[in-house]
Amino acid sequence: MKRSKLVGLTSALAVSALSLAAQEANPVELRKQLEELLRVQRQQAEQIESLRKQIEVLKGQPAYPGAKSVTLEPKVEELQSRVEALTEASKKTFAGQFNPAFGFVGETVFGYRSTGSDKNGGARPGGFDANLRSGELTLQAAIDPFAKGYLVVNGSANTQGEATLGIEEAALITTSLPGNLTVRAGRFFADFGRLSFRHDHELPFVNRPLVLDSFIGGESRADGLELNWLLPTRHYLNLTAGVGTQLGGDAVASPGTYRAANELTFWTHLSSFWELTPNLTLEGGISGLLNDRTESRGGAIVQADGSTLTERRRRVLGLDLTLRYQPLDAAAYRGVEWGTELLFNHGDYDFDPDGSLDPANPTGTAGFPALSGDEFRGYSRTMGLYSYVATKLNRDWTAGFLFDWMQNLPGVAAAPYARPDTFRYSPYLTWKPSETQMLRLQYSFTDERRASGRADDHAVYLQWTYVLGSHTHGFRDR
Amino acid sequence: MKALLRHLFFLLLLISLSRSSAAIRIITTIPDLADFTREIGGKLVEVESLATGVEDTHAVPVKPSHAAKLNRADLVIALGLDMEHSFLPALLEASHNPRLQPGKPGYLETSAGLTPLEVPRTLTKSEGEQHAQGNPHYNLDPVLGRVIVNNIADRLSQNWPAHAAAFRAGRDAYLAKLDAKIAELEKLAAPLRGTKFISYHNHWPYFTARYGLVYAGTIELRPGVEPTPKHIVDLVARMKAEQIKVVVREPQFSEKTPSRVVEQAGAKLVKLAIMVGGVPEAKTYLDLIDYNVRTLVKAVQP
């Protein structure tokens, strides 16, 4: 329709032009011009028709020889509409383009313990319990070409069911330092040992091993700076050295008005890896922690007789080993992991028989507890380990067994107790129907040998963990 | 004793630091990419693949030794489209090699220039482990293998222009062999047109499109999610109703459930490889595509 209009318009203009020209030219010349114009007009009409036919043919032609014929016009229109929709969508969300990746991990632990917290030393009441152990919001993004950052905000319920919220980690990591170096700074779970840097929901069992809770103070949370060096060798060797104000989940900043350099906490971790066969690997590590001024880490430990112990200095040495059998052709279905970590703790304590050194109840001046003259300083050397074996039953199910042994710290195990050791035996079964949901059933028998002043405890836990939104597979999660 | 250990340590350090050759060190995520790169680069390159070929591509074990290899590499080549999301980002982070990070010349995803299939309209975990950028198993279509080869050759030439001519020659020589195999398989695969099949995991959309098969579903409930008993019952019923006679099992998945499905549905079980090295017959990429087509053709023939 449009083409015929165009032809008509061209003809009309041509005729008009001729009529104007006819006023100044002779009839013979005019006829020639008219014939010439009509010839050009016919040629144009033929060309238009030819092009129209070509377009029609091309519309139905295959994309390449041998392919099926397709009608392009609807596809082009569909593509155009999709491109427009995408363009519009990008305009609408542009303000959020640089937002970090968000993720959330929720974890609830249902449990039963045969003894109360006064007898088992737990943070939760004995008997039946349902505990929103943690809800972790994670954010991560690149900061600039030289660093990236991440944040972990943890919310949980205390024993009264009240919500508590805290920054578990907030750190930046350099991404382009030379010499195989990276620096991490801020608050983070320090690279110490084998599992202490893992969040509770990332552990291979329900509860953190006794020795990590006691010697490290739960997770290896630190405020400070950590330097990591991957040695430029064919064999994997990784060295970390860190410094901070504290290290440990229950850590609090040291009191006082001035902190000398030697009162900071220092830690290091050297790890290596051996590929014994393609399916069998061995990882080993050695860790060290020096904390010359622990002050009130965990507060004064009050014993049954009212005497107190206040930790003043601690040194921890750790050895860790992981043996993994992962058949490459069936890693999702089969595999065995044996992990062990042995920790030695050397702590200096202020012993106070009458409890007057208890910093939580100071009776002196300027925040310092009063001394009544009976205090003395001593040290305690203790050690402990955990060892577990986990075997994959199939793609979703894993069965495991965790063994805990620990020589108790002085608060629990001081004289006159004859057997200061605590043992725990925990078989467990994990069901992971997808990458973002996990249920774990665990039974734990804690053998306190009664001499420690605590009672044996039977516990059953059901841990239910889920992930919302973005999640990553970190190198340390392997 | 201490002095001996110290000397030994420094000796090992020196040995490790000394480069064994002047070749360009390249790490690929899967053996297919390693095969292409060797063909293009010849003696100029020293190539190693992180996966051996028998693994689940979504769950290649994260080994610290891989981080050490990446630390020394000049280029890392990945399929992309999130195929390596479960292991490569973690390894790159641990490699401490800024040259190999995404966006840098030392990082190549070979998916550039191809149109991904099955790009999800909605991203939701209720659909299982979705790939936001589309299905990443395009290496199973030999015609898209050409795209991969070209992308690798281009990046090698860009990063090492002094050897561009050699890379072009290597590429052209390999593409000639690949094209011949593509033409051969195109004829061989004629009986596959219209054949309905199911597989354990959704590895096959590109392969299906190339050879005119009809993809009828997966044994997995959703990508990365094992089947429920009801899903298997429904699947078997549908296979019977729709006369689906072929079940493809990828080597890294258990044979137990597929065997039960074929037994109940009266179908044939076929093992196809998803990358080079997945089966003993697939030593190279040309072997891989040849093995997959021939095995499937054999299965559909009466």
Chai-1 contact restraints between the chains, C-beta under 6 A:
chainA,res_idxA,chainB,res_idxB,connection_type,confidence,min_distance_angstrom,max_distance_angstrom,comment,restraint_id
A,S176,B,P98,contact,1.0,0.0,6.0,A-B,restraint_1
A,N180,B,H96,contact,1.0,0.0,6.0,A-B,restraint_2
A,L230,B,N71,contact,1.0,0.0,6.0,A-B,restraint_3
A,L230,B,H96,contact,1.0,0.0,6.0,A-B,restraint_4
A,T233,B,S16,contact,1.0,0.0,6.0,A-B,restraint_5
A,R234,B,S16,contact,1.0,0.0,6.0,A-B,restraint_6
A,Y236,B,P64,contact,1.0,0.0,6.0,A-B,restraint_7
A,Y236,B,S65,contact,1.0,0.0,6.0,A-B,restraint_8
A,Y236,B,A68,contact,1.0,0.0,6.0,A-B,restraint_9
A,F273,B,P64,contact,1.0,0.0,6.0,A-B,restraint_10
A,F273,B,S65,contact,1.0,0.0,6.0,A-B,restraint_11
A,E275,B,S65,contact,1.0,0.0,6.0,A-B,restraint_12
A,Q326,B,P61,contact,1.0,0.0,6.0,A-B,restraint_13
A,L328,B,T52,contact,1.0,0.0,6.0,A-B,restraint_14
A,L328,B,V54,contact,1.0,0.0,6.0,A-B,restraint_15
A,L328,B,E55,contact,1.0,0.0,6.0,A-B,restraint_16
A,D329,B,V54,contact,1.0,0.0,6.0,A-B,restraint_17
A,D329,B,Q252,contact,1.0,0.0,6.0,A-B,restraint_18
A,A331,B,A59,contact,1.0,0.0,6.0,A-B,restraint_19
A,A331,B,P61,contact,1.0,0.0,6.0,A-B,restraint_20
A,A332,B,D56,contact,1.0,0.0,6.0,A-B,restraint_21
A,A332,B,A59,contact,1.0,0.0,6.0,A-B,restraint_22
A,Y333,B,S254,contact,1.0,0.0,6.0,A-B,restraint_23
A,R395,B,E226,contact,1.0,0.0,6.0,A-B,restraint_24
A,D396,B,E226,contact,1.0,0.0,6.0,A-B,restraint_25
A,S434,B,V225,contact,1.0,0.0,6.0,A-B,restraint_26
A,T436,B,K125,contact,1.0,0.0,6.0,A-B,restraint_27
A,H473,B,S86,contact,1.0,0.0,6.0,A-B,restraint_28
A,H473,B,A90,contact,1.0,0.0,6.0,A-B,restraint_29
A,G474,B,A90,contact,1.0,0.0,6.0,A-B,restraint_30
A,F475,B,A90,contact,1.0,0.0,6.0,A-B,restraint_31
A,F475,B,E93,contact,1.0,0.0,6.0,A-B,restraint_32
A,F475,B,A94,contact,1.0,0.0,6.0,A-B,restraint_33
A,R478,B,V62,contact,1.0,0.0,6.0,A-B,restraint_34
